[in-house]
Amino acid sequence: MPRIGKRQANAMKTRRKSDLPTKVCAACGRPFAWRKKWGKVWDEVRYCSERCKRARGKD
């Protein structure tokens, strides 16, 4: 069995952004993709950025 280098092993673990789940921002209406920092709370995420989160009540 051929050995796989570190670079090839890392390339097999990574995902393309198009493979990640997406949502639509409740404030601006733009689609945004999953981020690692949202991994545990993805169901609760509603806004694409802090700016949209702050601006939600100003309209």
Residue, then its C-alpha position, 0 to 999 in steps of 0.5 A: m500500500p502506498r504511503i500518503g504524504k502529509r499534504q495529501a492527507n490534509a487535502m483529503k480532510t478538507r472540504r470545499k466551501s460549496d460542500l458546507p451547509t448554508k443559511v440565509c441571514a435574517a438581517c441582510g438576506r444574504p446566504f452564508a456558510w457554516r464556520k468552525k466556530w459555529g459548529k456546536v451552535w449552528d442551529e441557533v445562528r441567525y446572522c452572518s456577522e456581528r454587524c447584522k446582529r447589531a443592526r437587527g433592531k434598527d430597521 
